[in-house]
Amino acid sequence: MAQGRKLNFRERMEKLRKDSKSREQCFKDLITHLKSGYSMDCFGPMSETTIMEFCKEYPGEFDKESLVEACRGGKNHWEDIGHRQAQGSCLGNSRTWFYNMSNRYGWRDKVDIEAEHKGSVAVNVISYASKKASS
């Protein structure tokens, strides 16, 4: 591989599979990425599927518990922004922030309730309107 040339995906994966230091650095970069509030699926060097494969293949370097902790840190990052906005110490658009939380973490501003009824319901209709007297 020529020096200074950017590696393609296949070359990057090959390097990561062969070199534990590269895997360790990649995992550190992933943890920083997640703690900063970014999603796992937008991590540039590898896909979420590949990350999970590396967690199985290289558990010493790609620790699942550290990933979960970093994801919690990322959520905390976004919740902290909302908290500061509510206190007035952070400028921003609260609706945009809410959309972000809704898309990332499934937040909703109302509860969707589904009810199912089995059986029958008897309805009695009573009319208190008087009929006009016929002349």
C-alpha positions as CSV (number, residue, x, y, z in Angstrom):
1,M,0.0,0.0,0.0
2,A,1.3,3.4,-1.0
3,Q,2.0,5.8,1.8
4,G,-0.4,8.8,1.8
5,R,-3.1,7.0,-0.1
6,K,-6.4,6.6,1.6
7,L,-7.3,2.9,2.3
8,N,-10.5,1.6,0.7
9,F,-13.0,-0.3,2.9
10,R,-11.6,-3.8,2.2
11,E,-8.0,-2.6,3.0
12,R,-9.2,-1.0,6.2
13,M,-11.0,-4.1,7.3
14,E,-7.9,-6.2,6.4
15,K,-5.7,-3.9,8.5
16,L,-8.1,-4.0,11.4
17,R,-8.3,-7.8,11.4
18,K,-4.5,-8.1,11.3
19,D,-3.4,-5.3,13.7
20,S,-4.6,-5.2,17.3
21,K,-3.3,-1.6,17.7
22,S,-5.4,-0.4,14.8
23,R,-8.4,-2.2,16.3
24,E,-7.7,-0.5,19.7
25,Q,-7.5,2.9,18.1
26,C,-10.6,2.3,16.0
27,F,-12.5,1.3,19.2
28,K,-11.3,4.4,21.0
29,D,-12.4,6.6,18.1
30,L,-15.8,4.8,18.2
31,I,-16.2,5.4,21.9
32,T,-15.4,9.1,21.5
33,H,-17.8,9.3,18.6
34,L,-20.7,7.8,20.7
35,K,-20.0,9.8,23.8
36,S,-20.1,13.0,21.7
37,G,-23.8,12.2,20.9
38,Y,-23.4,10.6,17.5
39,S,-25.1,7.4,16.4
40,M,-23.3,4.1,16.0
41,D,-24.7,3.7,12.5
42,C,-23.0,6.9,11.3
43,F,-19.5,5.9,12.5
44,G,-17.4,6.4,9.3
45,P,-14.7,3.6,9.6
46,M,-17.2,0.7,9.9
47,S,-20.9,-0.2,9.9
48,E,-22.9,-1.1,13.0
49,T,-23.0,-4.7,11.7
50,T,-19.2,-4.8,11.5
51,I,-18.9,-3.3,14.9
52,M,-21.0,-6.1,16.4
53,E,-19.0,-8.7,14.5
54,F,-15.8,-7.2,16.0
55,C,-17.3,-7.3,19.4
56,K,-17.7,-11.1,18.9
57,E,-14.4,-11.7,17.2
58,Y,-12.3,-9.3,19.4
59,P,-14.0,-9.0,22.8
60,G,-10.8,-7.8,24.4
61,E,-10.6,-4.8,22.1
62,F,-14.3,-4.2,21.2
63,D,-16.0,-4.4,24.6
64,K,-19.8,-4.5,24.4
65,E,-20.2,-3.0,27.9
66,S,-18.0,-0.1,27.0
67,L,-20.2,0.5,23.9
68,V,-23.3,0.5,26.0
69,E,-21.7,2.9,28.4
70,A,-20.6,5.2,25.6
71,C,-24.2,5.1,24.1
72,R,-25.5,6.2,27.5
73,G,-23.0,9.0,27.5
74,G,-24.2,10.1,24.1
75,K,-27.8,10.1,25.3
76,N,-26.7,12.1,28.4
77,H,-25.0,14.6,26.0
78,W,-28.3,15.3,24.3
79,E,-30.4,15.3,27.5
80,D,-27.9,17.8,29.0
81,I,-28.5,20.1,26.0
82,G,-32.3,19.9,26.7
83,H,-31.8,20.5,30.4
84,R,-29.6,23.6,29.8
85,Q,-32.1,24.9,27.2
86,A,-34.9,24.5,29.8
87,Q,-32.9,26.5,32.3
88,G,-32.1,29.2,29.8
89,S,-28.3,28.6,29.9
90,C,-28.1,27.2,26.4
91,L,-29.4,28.7,23.2
92,G,-31.1,26.5,20.7
93,N,-34.4,25.5,19.2
94,S,-36.2,23.3,21.7
95,R,-38.5,21.8,18.9
96,T,-35.5,20.8,16.9
97,W,-34.0,19.3,20.0
98,F,-37.2,17.4,20.7
99,Y,-37.3,16.0,17.1
100,N,-33.7,14.8,17.6
101,M,-34.7,13.0,20.9
102,S,-37.8,11.6,19.2
103,N,-35.8,10.2,16.3
104,R,-32.8,8.9,18.3
105,Y,-34.6,7.6,21.4
106,G,-38.2,7.2,20.5
107,W,-39.5,10.1,22.6
108,R,-43.1,11.0,22.0
109,D,-45.1,14.1,23.0
110,K,-48.2,12.0,23.5
111,V,-49.0,8.4,24.4
112,D,-50.5,6.2,21.7
113,I,-53.0,3.9,23.3
114,E,-54.5,1.0,21.5
115,A,-57.6,-0.7,23.0
116,E,-59.2,-3.9,21.8
117,H,-62.6,-5.1,22.8
118,K,-63.8,-8.6,22.3
119,G,-67.5,-9.4,22.5
120,S,-70.6,-7.4,22.0
121,V,-71.8,-4.1,23.3
122,A,-75.5,-3.4,23.7
123,V,-76.5,0.1,22.9
124,N,-79.9,1.5,23.8
125,V,-80.9,4.7,22.0
126,I,-83.4,6.8,23.9
127,S,-84.9,9.9,22.3
128,Y,-86.3,12.6,24.5
129,A,-87.4,14.7,21.6
130,S,-91.1,15.0,21.4
131,K,-92.8,14.2,18.1
132,K,-94.8,17.0,16.7
133,A,-98.5,16.4,17.1
134,S,-100.2,15.8,13.8
135,S,-103.0,18.2,13.0
